[in-house]
Amino acid sequence: MKRKLMFLALAAIGLASCNGGFKKGPGGLLYNIIVDKGGPGIKEGDFMSINFIQKTDADSVLGSSYENGSPVPLILRKPQSKGDIFAGLAMLNEGDSAVIKTDIDSLNKGQKRPPGTKGKYLIFVVKVEKVIAKGNLSQEVFMGRCNAYQHTLAEIAKKQEPIKIQKYIADNNLKVTKTDSGLYYTIATNGVGIKPVTGDTVVVNYTLRYTNGKAVETSVKADAIKYKLPINPMNPYKPIRFALGTKGMIQGWDQGLRLLNKGSKALFIIPSSLAYGEQGNQQVQPFTTLVFDIELVDIVHADPNAPKPVVPPMPVQAQQPVRK
């Protein structure tokens, strides 16, 4: 169903462009309302939950809430720049869907464009799923209603997660082993030598995907090209290094890497309970399973007689998916 919605949304872009159906909105943005339910409109300070696809007019998809299977919550605020997406959202109501075009160079005036952005416009295909008006509600009552709605969505995601995991395993015909903690893994290539333990530094290549197959992040440039990820000039595309047992590393990685020896290649299916849990983070929705292709390039075993090493910083990347 979500794939169908995404297809219809992208089709709406094509129809709107062909028919010249865009109108000029605040700050010079362009918009075309596909579904108009009517209503008072969303006001500054109101809560809204939206599904969206973000792309450029050069047909490069930059992001989609459908990939995570959950709408994005936000509080409508004043536009931060001339004709930005918030000006467009303020024209919508609950149940509305629209195509909103914002000028890339106006939004990034005086700054470099984000990596991978081409064309003149950023295009948002938006569906407003829920609106909770602030009105005269006290902040406590308002936030209570917002949190209750978010809790409902989280409970749905929680129930769906094990179903998605089993579907991913079946669809890909995987023969996996499940640990007592809930980590699923399969080893494609066995390495050699002893396995790492707490304090050992592991050198790891990885590619992160979701259970829908969408690739999100990688340390391997060839995989970035293969999965058509934007090439980030700030990403060195080399293995990351960290010491096992480091505070802040997700449990699924810490547990899974202890099962491998040098040179091993494996697939980890990490449930949210061993990743970002019910809170998620800025990039990952609550109750999201993470799928990693892993290569354990090297192990630097700790010297028990050496001073305690300082953990080096992680490489600068657009996203560090394995840190909480």
Rosetta blueprint (number, residue, H / E / L):
1 M L
2 K H
3 R H
4 K H
5 L H
6 M H
7 F H
8 L H
9 A H
10 L H
11 A H
12 A H
13 I H
14 G H
15 L H
16 A H
17 S H
18 C H
19 N H
20 G L
21 G L
22 F L
23 K E
24 K E
25 G L
26 P H
27 G H
28 G H
29 L L
30 L E
31 Y E
32 N E
33 I E
34 I E
35 V E
36 D L
37 K L
38 G L
39 G L
40 P L
41 G L
42 I L
43 K L
44 E L
45 G L
46 D L
47 F E
48 M E
49 S E
50 I E
51 N E
52 F E
53 I E
54 Q E
55 K E
56 T E
57 D L
58 A L
59 D L
60 S L
61 V E
62 L E
63 G E
64 S E
65 S H
66 Y H
67 E H
68 N L
69 G L
70 S L
71 P L
72 V E
73 P E
74 L E
75 I E
76 L L
77 R L
78 K L
79 P L
80 Q L
81 S L
82 K L
83 G L
84 D L
85 I H
86 F H
87 A H
88 G H
89 L H
90 A L
91 M L
92 L L
93 N L
94 E L
95 G L
96 D L
97 S E
98 A E
99 V E
100 I E
101 K E
102 T E
103 D E
104 I H
105 D H
106 S H
107 L H
108 N L
109 K L
110 G L
111 Q L
112 K L
113 R L
114 P L
115 P L
116 G L
117 T L
118 K L
119 G L
120 K L
121 Y E
122 L E
123 I E
124 F E
125 V E
126 V E
127 K E
128 V E
129 E E
130 K E
131 V E
132 I E
133 A L
134 K L
135 G L
136 N L
137 L L
138 S L
139 Q H
140 E H
141 V H
142 F H
143 M H
144 G H
145 R H
146 C H
147 N H
148 A H
149 Y H
150 Q H
151 H H
152 T H
153 L H
154 A H
155 E H
156 I H
157 A H
158 K H
159 K H
160 Q H
161 E H
162 P H
163 I H
164 K H
165 I H
166 Q H
167 K H
168 Y H
169 I H
170 A H
171 D H
172 N L
173 N L
174 L L
175 K L
176 V L
177 T E
178 K E
179 T L
180 D L
181 S L
182 G L
183 L L
184 Y E
185 Y E
186 T E
187 I E
188 A E
189 T E
190 N L
191 G L
192 V E
193 G L
194 I L
195 K L
196 P L
197 V L
198 T L
199 G L
200 D L
201 T E
202 V E
203 V E
204 V E
205 N E
206 Y E
207 T E
208 L E
209 R E
210 Y L
211 T L
212 N L
213 G L
214 K L
215 A E
216 V E
217 E E
218 T E
219 S L
220 V L
221 K H
222 A H
223 D H
224 A H
225 I H
226 K H
227 Y L
228 K L
229 L L
230 P L
231 I L
232 N L
233 P L
234 M L
235 N L
236 P L
237 Y L
238 K L
239 P L
240 I E
241 R E
242 F E
243 A E
244 L L
245 G L
246 T L
247 K L
248 G L
249 M E
250 I L
251 Q H
252 G H
253 W H
254 D H
255 Q H
256 G H
257 L H
258 R L
259 L L
260 L L
261 N L
262 K E
263 G L
264 S L
265 K E
266 A E
267 L E
268 F E
269 I E
270 I E
271 P L
272 S H
273 S H
274 L H
275 A L
276 Y L
277 G L
278 E L
279 Q L
280 G L
281 N L
282 Q L
283 Q L
284 V L
285 Q L
286 P L
287 F L
288 T L
289 T L
290 L E
291 V E
292 F E
293 D E
294 I E
295 E E
296 L E
297 V E
298 D E
299 I E
300 V E
301 H L
302 A L
303 D L
304 P L
305 N L
306 A L
307 P L
308 K L
309 P L
310 V L
311 V L
312 P L
313 P L
314 M L
315 P L
316 V L
317 Q L
318 A L
319 Q L
320 Q L
321 P L
322 V L
323 R E
324 K L
